[in-house]
Amino acid sequence: MSWIKDFKLTVADLSFVGQDLSRPECVLAEKSGDLWISDNRHALTHLCPDGSVEKIGQSGETNGFTMDSQGNFIVADWMHNKVLKISRQGETSVILDAFEGKPLPPTNYVYCDSQDRLWIAISSRRQPWFDAAANPQPDGFVLLLEPGKAPRIVAEGITFTNEVRLDPAEKYLYVAETMASKISRFPIQSDGNLGSKETFGPESLGDTHQVDGFCLDAEGNVWVTTVLRNGLMVIDAQTREAHTVLEDPNEAGLQASKEALENGTMTPMHMMGCIGKTLLLVTSVNFGGPDLKTVYLGSLGMNRLASFQAPVAGAPMPHWNR
């Protein structure tokens, strides 16, 4: 896998997709060429292969989302801390808004596997959510919601749970621990319970390398965004070493954020102060295109998606071949 160390990009190597997007945190691609993008003005923006655009549904603030076996979208509403089902026509219903008799804590992401089980990322037990970023503690967890069953906690002790995904064989649950700056994974047992957590890659990717979104490629490597650095890294599945592919860092903003985090005074303004010259808080990475080699980067601050061609195909998500 020597290509990993050699694969480097600059901002000039990127192309851009879409326009007039708003907080395009997450993106899903279909084999048909359709792109579905989170949008804080409605729920989703649909970029059609013919170039037309549709606005779908309503939610407070779509963060992460996934697709079920019927083609519906399962959305984490970050503003109201709910898990929603939104049809392609925009019909919306609430799947989950409470747990253990209380409203859901900060609900960041949801992943639907091949059995229509929902793996729901709860960033922290604290409100407002930024308290968990400013004063990190391992109080995040993952809920498993299986069809016809009550939700249950399957993973705890996570330092700000962000995106979660399964590998194609569905043997492992991978978790982005944002404020620990690492990717963890858990073996999945036959009943959906999880085994012991292990770190996939370095124990920490480094100061100011807070991870946000990630995905797997066909070789098992993990591509991960570093949101404050406006960057993208790859963790080698064989060596478990991490390599930087792309960055657009704002060094002054990074230094200010680092100092604020160390002394417990970090605010959302420190985060916004890390935007790059071109890339504005990169949050997610996903593969698409006819050969699954087109990479799309979502963000908090851009009005379009950044894109490039990868040297390896992505691992297909469950919806890809439906």
RARA-V60715 format. One record per helix or strand of 3 or more residues. SS is the DSSP state (2 for helix, 1 for strand). FROM is the first residue (numbers start at 0). TO is the last residue. If there is no record, write none. Layout:
BEGIN
ss	from	to
SS	FROM	TO
SS	FROM	TO
END
This chain:
BEGIN
ss	from	to
2	2	5
2	10	12
1	14	16
1	26	28
1	34	37
1	43	46
1	52	55
1	61	66
1	72	76
1	81	85
1	91	95
1	106	111
1	117	121
2	129	133
1	139	144
1	151	157
1	160	165
1	171	176
2	177	179
1	181	187
1	193	199
1	210	216
1	221	225
2	226	228
1	230	234
1	241	245
2	250	261
2	267	271
1	281	287
1	293	298
1	304	308
END
